C-alpha cells in the first residue's frame, strides 16, 4: 500500500479558517479532479492527507489556481489498484480584510 500526502500554504498567513473539507473515496485507477471556488475567500493552504494508515492515497497535482487564488483545480492520481482515499482541506482568509492605514492622508489646501 502506497500513501502520498500534499501540503502547500502561504507561510505569511497565521490566521485562517477552514473553507472546504472533504473525504474522497474511489476505486478507479482513473485520475479524479476536484474543482473548488469560493468568491469570498483567498486560499491560503491546501492539504491532502491519507485517511488512515491502511488505505492507499493518491498523488496530488495542482492543475490551476491554488494558494493565493479564489479557486483551485486538483488532480488526484491513484498510485496502485484497489480502493484509495484521502482527506482534502482548503484553508483561507476573507478577501475583504481591512488593513491599517489603507486610506491615504489628505493634504489641507
ZISUL-V678322 format. One line per field, one symbol per residue. phi: phi as a letter, one per 30 degrees, with the letter a starting at -180 (. if undefined). A space follows every 10 residues. Layout:
# ZISUL-V678322
phi = ???
This chain:
# ZISUL-V678322
phi = .cbcbbbbad ddccbabdca baccbbbddd eccccbbbdc bcdcabbbbd dadccdbddb bddaijdjcc babbccceca djdbaaccbc cabdddddcd hdcddcddc
